[in-house]
Amino acid sequence: MFKVLRIVCSVIGAADLAACIFIFVYLGTLWGIVSLIAGAALFGLTVLFKTLQEREEHKNDPPKGDFIHGPSPADIGSSDDKTE
Protein backbone atom coordinates (compact mmCIF):
# COMPACT_ATOMS: atom_id res chain seq x y z
CA MET A 1 0.00 0.00 0.00
CA PHE A 2 2.73 2.45 0.99
CA LYS A 3 4.73 1.57 -2.12
CA VAL A 4 1.87 2.61 -4.40
CA LEU A 5 1.32 5.85 -2.49
CA ARG A 6 5.05 6.57 -2.62
CA ILE A 7 5.18 6.10 -6.38
CA VAL A 8 2.06 8.22 -6.96
CA CYS A 9 3.35 11.08 -4.79
CA SER A 10 6.77 11.08 -6.41
CA VAL A 11 5.36 11.07 -9.96
CA ILE A 12 2.89 13.88 -9.22
CA GLY A 13 5.58 15.84 -7.37
CA ALA A 14 8.05 15.47 -10.26
CA ALA A 15 5.42 16.59 -12.76
CA ASP A 16 4.55 19.55 -10.54
CA LEU A 17 8.16 20.64 -10.21
CA ALA A 18 8.77 20.18 -13.93
CA ALA A 19 5.82 22.47 -14.69
CA CYS A 20 6.84 24.95 -12.01
CA ILE A 21 8.80 27.24 -14.33
CA PHE A 22 5.86 27.49 -16.72
CA ILE A 23 3.57 28.23 -13.79
CA PHE A 24 5.89 31.07 -12.72
CA VAL A 25 5.94 32.50 -16.25
CA TYR A 26 2.29 32.20 -17.22
CA LEU A 27 0.37 32.36 -13.94
CA GLY A 28 2.58 34.57 -11.79
CA THR A 29 4.71 34.47 -8.71
CA LEU A 30 1.97 33.56 -6.26
CA TRP A 31 0.94 30.42 -8.15
CA GLY A 32 4.60 29.54 -8.69
CA ILE A 33 5.25 29.64 -4.96
CA VAL A 34 2.11 27.57 -4.35
CA SER A 35 3.45 25.05 -6.88
CA LEU A 36 6.81 24.90 -5.09
CA ILE A 37 5.11 24.36 -1.74
CA ALA A 38 2.96 21.59 -3.22
CA GLY A 39 6.07 19.94 -4.66
CA ALA A 40 7.80 20.12 -1.28
CA ALA A 41 4.73 18.64 0.43
CA LEU A 42 4.60 15.78 -2.08
CA PHE A 43 8.31 15.15 -1.52
CA GLY A 44 7.64 15.03 2.23
CA LEU A 45 4.83 12.54 1.69
CA THR A 46 7.13 10.41 -0.48
CA VAL A 47 9.74 10.29 2.30
CA LEU A 48 7.04 9.53 4.89
CA PHE A 49 5.61 6.65 2.85
CA LYS A 50 9.13 5.28 2.28
CA THR A 51 9.78 5.28 6.02
CA LEU A 52 6.43 3.64 6.76
CA GLN A 53 7.03 1.00 4.07
CA GLU A 54 10.48 0.15 5.44
CA ARG A 55 9.10 -0.04 8.97
CA GLU A 56 6.30 -2.38 7.85
CA GLU A 57 8.73 -4.60 5.91
CA HIS A 58 11.07 -4.77 8.90
CA LYS A 59 8.20 -5.65 11.22
CA ASN A 60 6.93 -8.43 8.93
CA ASP A 61 10.34 -9.93 8.12
CA PRO A 62 13.12 -9.06 10.58
CA PRO A 63 16.69 -9.58 9.33
CA LYS A 64 18.14 -13.07 9.87
CA GLY A 65 21.85 -12.17 9.70
CA ASP A 66 24.25 -11.72 6.83
CA PHE A 67 27.00 -13.67 5.10
CA ILE A 68 29.66 -12.50 7.56
CA HIS A 69 27.94 -12.91 10.91
CA GLY A 70 25.47 -15.64 10.05
CA PRO A 71 22.18 -16.17 11.85
CA SER A 72 21.87 -15.41 15.53
CA PRO A 73 21.51 -18.28 18.02
CA ALA A 74 17.83 -17.45 18.42
CA ASP A 75 17.31 -17.91 14.68
CA ILE A 76 19.07 -21.30 14.64
CA GLY A 77 16.75 -22.79 17.25
CA SER A 78 13.58 -21.51 15.59
CA SER A 79 14.20 -22.60 12.00
CA ASP A 80 11.00 -22.86 9.97
CA ASP A 81 12.42 -25.10 7.24
CA LYS A 82 13.05 -28.26 9.30
CA THR A 83 13.13 -31.50 7.35
CA GLU A 84 11.19 -34.43 8.66
N, C-alpha and C positions, 0 to 999 in steps of 0.2 A: 504494500500500500504506500509506504513512504517513498519507495523507489519511483513509483509513478508520479507522485506529487513533486518529487525532486526534479524529475525530468521536465515535467510541465512548467514548473516555476523557472527553471533555467532557460528553457526555450523562449518563453514569453519575455523574460527579463532581457535575454540577448536581443530579441527582436525590438524591444522597447528602447534599449540603448543604441541599437543600430539606427533607429529612426529618430533618435534624439536631436541630431544636428538639423534634420529637416523640420522638426517641431520648433526648434529655436528660430529658424529662418522664416518659416511660413506662419506660425501661430504666435510667436512672441516669446519674450523672456519668461513670463509667468508660467506659461504652459511647458516651456523647456525645463524649468526648475521642477515643476510637478512631475514631468517625465523622469528626470534624474532621481527624484525621491522615490518614485514607483519602482525604478530599476534597482535602487538600493534596498528597498523593502523586499523585492522578489529575490535578490541575492541573499538577504538575511533568511528568508524562508527556505531557500535552497540549502543553506548551511544548517539550519535547524532540522530539516528533514533528513539530511545526511547523518547528523548526530543521532537522531532518533532511530534511523535505520540500523546504524552500527550498534547501538545499544540493544536493539531488539535481536539482531543477529548474535551478539555476544551472549545474551541471556538464553537464547534457544540452543546454542551450540558453543559451549565454552571451549577454549583452546585445550588441546590434549598434550601439548609439548611440541618440540621441534626436532630436527634431525641431529642437533648437537646434544641437547639435554635429555631427550627421550621423554616418555610419559612419566608422570609422577607416580609414586607408590600407590596413591589412592586410585589412579586410573588403571593400574595393573590388576588390582583386586576386583574391580567392577567392570570387567570386559564384557561387552555385549555380544561379541562374536565368538562364543565358546562352542567348540565342536563336541558333539555327543558321540 
